[in-house]
Structures are given as structure tokens and as C-alpha cells.
């Protein structure tokens, strides 16, 4: 039995939320540019986590997760911008920002542990 990958599970669920957010922004708000940006960066996180599962080396694994962290940070920016420009409600913002901060924390923790392990 395979152990659950919490990072993959959370980032995949977040990807679904981002797809639904982009759909909402397109249909309800008629906003197309910012929605594409948040869709690209928000779905890239889990794509990179998935790629990392079959990394060619330890360094490649760390690199893919590090790029995923950059995408997560960019997604956090887009969510904040959507909130500050009133495209999403405070309630929607709070929920999305909580999720992306949790993913960022997971990525930071995993990357730090992996880098510490490769040093020792």
C-alpha cells in the first residue's frame, strides 16, 4: 500500500480550485488576463510536484520542487492582486490564501529537509 503524498493531494485539490476560480473570473467577471496568469501558475504547482516524483536525480527532485515553490509564490501574488482589485471576495481570498500558504509551507519544509540531507 502506497503512503499518501500530502503535498500532491493538497496541490492537486488546489489546482482544481484554481481551475474553478479561472472559470468564475471568465464567466462572472469577464476577466481574462489575470485569470490566465493564476490558472497557469496555480496548476503548475501540482504538475511540478508530479514531475518530481519521477525525477532523474536527487538534485532534479529538489529543483522541480523549488520551481514549484516559485510558482506557488507567484500564485499567492495573483490571488492577492485579484483580491485587492475586487475581482474576488474577502471570503474567497481568505480561503485561497490559506491554502496556498499551506502549500508554500509544505514545499519550504520539504526542500529544506532535502537540502539538509544532501549536505550531511
MODELLER restraints for C-alpha pairs under 7 A, 6 or more apart:
rsr = mdl.restraints
at = mdl.atoms
rsr.add(forms.Gaussian(group=physical.xy_distance, feature=features.Distance(at['CA:7:A'], at['CA:106:A']), mean=6.80, stdev=0.5))
rsr.add(forms.Gaussian(group=physical.xy_distance, feature=features.Distance(at['CA:8:A'], at['CA:46:A']), mean=6.26, stdev=0.5))
rsr.add(forms.Gaussian(group=physical.xy_distance, feature=features.Distance(at['CA:8:A'], at['CA:49:A']), mean=6.32, stdev=0.5))
rsr.add(forms.Gaussian(group=physical.xy_distance, feature=features.Distance(at['CA:11:A'], at['CA:45:A']), mean=6.51, stdev=0.5))
rsr.add(forms.Gaussian(group=physical.xy_distance, feature=features.Distance(at['CA:11:A'], at['CA:46:A']), mean=5.00, stdev=0.5))
rsr.add(forms.Gaussian(group=physical.xy_distance, feature=features.Distance(at['CA:11:A'], at['CA:103:A']), mean=6.75, stdev=0.5))
rsr.add(forms.Gaussian(group=physical.xy_distance, feature=features.Distance(at['CA:12:A'], at['CA:46:A']), mean=5.53, stdev=0.5))
rsr.add(forms.Gaussian(group=physical.xy_distance, feature=features.Distance(at['CA:15:A'], at['CA:42:A']), mean=5.95, stdev=0.5))
rsr.add(forms.Gaussian(group=physical.xy_distance, feature=features.Distance(at['CA:15:A'], at['CA:43:A']), mean=4.73, stdev=0.5))
rsr.add(forms.Gaussian(group=physical.xy_distance, feature=features.Distance(at['CA:15:A'], at['CA:46:A']), mean=6.93, stdev=0.5))
rsr.add(forms.Gaussian(group=physical.xy_distance, feature=features.Distance(at['CA:18:A'], at['CA:39:A']), mean=5.86, stdev=0.5))
rsr.add(forms.Gaussian(group=physical.xy_distance, feature=features.Distance(at['CA:18:A'], at['CA:42:A']), mean=6.03, stdev=0.5))
rsr.add(forms.Gaussian(group=physical.xy_distance, feature=features.Distance(at['CA:18:A'], at['CA:43:A']), mean=6.94, stdev=0.5))
rsr.add(forms.Gaussian(group=physical.xy_distance, feature=features.Distance(at['CA:19:A'], at['CA:39:A']), mean=6.16, stdev=0.5))
rsr.add(forms.Gaussian(group=physical.xy_distance, feature=features.Distance(at['CA:22:A'], at['CA:35:A']), mean=4.85, stdev=0.5))
rsr.add(forms.Gaussian(group=physical.xy_distance, feature=features.Distance(at['CA:22:A'], at['CA:36:A']), mean=6.94, stdev=0.5))
rsr.add(forms.Gaussian(group=physical.xy_distance, feature=features.Distance(at['CA:22:A'], at['CA:39:A']), mean=6.08, stdev=0.5))
rsr.add(forms.Gaussian(group=physical.xy_distance, feature=features.Distance(at['CA:25:A'], at['CA:31:A']), mean=5.35, stdev=0.5))
rsr.add(forms.Gaussian(group=physical.xy_distance, feature=features.Distance(at['CA:25:A'], at['CA:35:A']), mean=6.14, stdev=0.5))
rsr.add(forms.Gaussian(group=physical.xy_distance, feature=features.Distance(at['CA:26:A'], at['CA:32:A']), mean=5.67, stdev=0.5))
rsr.add(forms.Gaussian(group=physical.xy_distance, feature=features.Distance(at['CA:38:A'], at['CA:75:A']), mean=5.71, stdev=0.5))
rsr.add(forms.Gaussian(group=physical.xy_distance, feature=features.Distance(at['CA:38:A'], at['CA:78:A']), mean=5.76, stdev=0.5))
rsr.add(forms.Gaussian(group=physical.xy_distance, feature=features.Distance(at['CA:41:A'], at['CA:71:A']), mean=5.16, stdev=0.5))
rsr.add(forms.Gaussian(group=physical.xy_distance, feature=features.Distance(at['CA:41:A'], at['CA:72:A']), mean=6.90, stdev=0.5))
rsr.add(forms.Gaussian(group=physical.xy_distance, feature=features.Distance(at['CA:41:A'], at['CA:74:A']), mean=6.58, stdev=0.5))
rsr.add(forms.Gaussian(group=physical.xy_distance, feature=features.Distance(at['CA:41:A'], at['CA:75:A']), mean=5.54, stdev=0.5))
rsr.add(forms.Gaussian(group=physical.xy_distance, feature=features.Distance(at['CA:42:A'], at['CA:71:A']), mean=6.91, stdev=0.5))
rsr.add(forms.Gaussian(group=physical.xy_distance, feature=features.Distance(at['CA:42:A'], at['CA:72:A']), mean=6.61, stdev=0.5))
rsr.add(forms.Gaussian(group=physical.xy_distance, feature=features.Distance(at['CA:42:A'], at['CA:75:A']), mean=5.46, stdev=0.5))
rsr.add(forms.Gaussian(group=physical.xy_distance, feature=features.Distance(at['CA:44:A'], at['CA:68:A']), mean=6.93, stdev=0.5))
rsr.add(forms.Gaussian(group=physical.xy_distance, feature=features.Distance(at['CA:44:A'], at['CA:71:A']), mean=6.61, stdev=0.5))
rsr.add(forms.Gaussian(group=physical.xy_distance, feature=features.Distance(at['CA:45:A'], at['CA:68:A']), mean=4.71, stdev=0.5))
rsr.add(forms.Gaussian(group=physical.xy_distance, feature=features.Distance(at['CA:45:A'], at['CA:71:A']), mean=5.94, stdev=0.5))
rsr.add(forms.Gaussian(group=physical.xy_distance, feature=features.Distance(at['CA:45:A'], at['CA:72:A']), mean=6.14, stdev=0.5))
rsr.add(forms.Gaussian(group=physical.xy_distance, feature=features.Distance(at['CA:48:A'], at['CA:64:A']), mean=5.73, stdev=0.5))
rsr.add(forms.Gaussian(group=physical.xy_distance, feature=features.Distance(at['CA:48:A'], at['CA:65:A']), mean=6.53, stdev=0.5))
rsr.add(forms.Gaussian(group=physical.xy_distance, feature=features.Distance(at['CA:48:A'], at['CA:68:A']), mean=5.55, stdev=0.5))
rsr.add(forms.Gaussian(group=physical.xy_distance, feature=features.Distance(at['CA:49:A'], at['CA:64:A']), mean=6.95, stdev=0.5))
rsr.add(forms.Gaussian(group=physical.xy_distance, feature=features.Distance(at['CA:49:A'], at['CA:65:A']), mean=6.12, stdev=0.5))
rsr.add(forms.Gaussian(group=physical.xy_distance, feature=features.Distance(at['CA:49:A'], at['CA:68:A']), mean=6.78, stdev=0.5))
rsr.add(forms.Gaussian(group=physical.xy_distance, feature=features.Distance(at['CA:52:A'], at['CA:61:A']), mean=4.91, stdev=0.5))
rsr.add(forms.Gaussian(group=physical.xy_distance, feature=features.Distance(at['CA:52:A'], at['CA:64:A']), mean=5.53, stdev=0.5))
rsr.add(forms.Gaussian(group=physical.xy_distance, feature=features.Distance(at['CA:52:A'], at['CA:65:A']), mean=6.62, stdev=0.5))
rsr.add(forms.Gaussian(group=physical.xy_distance, feature=features.Distance(at['CA:55:A'], at['CA:61:A']), mean=5.03, stdev=0.5))
rsr.add(forms.Gaussian(group=physical.xy_distance, feature=features.Distance(at['CA:62:A'], at['CA:111:A']), mean=6.27, stdev=0.5))
rsr.add(forms.Gaussian(group=physical.xy_distance, feature=features.Distance(at['CA:65:A'], at['CA:107:A']), mean=6.82, stdev=0.5))
rsr.add(forms.Gaussian(group=physical.xy_distance, feature=features.Distance(at['CA:65:A'], at['CA:111:A']), mean=6.96, stdev=0.5))
rsr.add(forms.Gaussian(group=physical.xy_distance, feature=features.Distance(at['CA:69:A'], at['CA:104:A']), mean=6.22, stdev=0.5))
rsr.add(forms.Gaussian(group=physical.xy_distance, feature=features.Distance(at['CA:69:A'], at['CA:107:A']), mean=6.11, stdev=0.5))
rsr.add(forms.Gaussian(group=physical.xy_distance, feature=features.Distance(at['CA:72:A'], at['CA:100:A']), mean=6.68, stdev=0.5))
rsr.add(forms.Gaussian(group=physical.xy_distance, feature=features.Distance(at['CA:72:A'], at['CA:104:A']), mean=6.24, stdev=0.5))
rsr.add(forms.Gaussian(group=physical.xy_distance, feature=features.Distance(at['CA:76:A'], at['CA:97:A']), mean=6.61, stdev=0.5))
rsr.add(forms.Gaussian(group=physical.xy_distance, feature=features.Distance(at['CA:76:A'], at['CA:100:A']), mean=6.37, stdev=0.5))
rsr.add(forms.Gaussian(group=physical.xy_distance, feature=features.Distance(at['CA:79:A'], at['CA:93:A']), mean=6.81, stdev=0.5))
rsr.add(forms.Gaussian(group=physical.xy_distance, feature=features.Distance(at['CA:79:A'], at['CA:97:A']), mean=7.00, stdev=0.5))
rsr.add(forms.Gaussian(group=physical.xy_distance, feature=features.Distance(at['CA:82:A'], at['CA:88:A']), mean=5.87, stdev=0.5))
rsr.add(forms.Gaussian(group=physical.xy_distance, feature=features.Distance(at['CA:83:A'], at['CA:89:A']), mean=6.54, stdev=0.5))
rsr.add(forms.Gaussian(group=physical.xy_distance, feature=features.Distance(at['CA:83:A'], at['CA:90:A']), mean=6.78, stdev=0.5))
rsr.add(forms.Gaussian(group=physical.xy_distance, feature=features.Distance(at['CA:83:A'], at['CA:93:A']), mean=6.06, stdev=0.5))
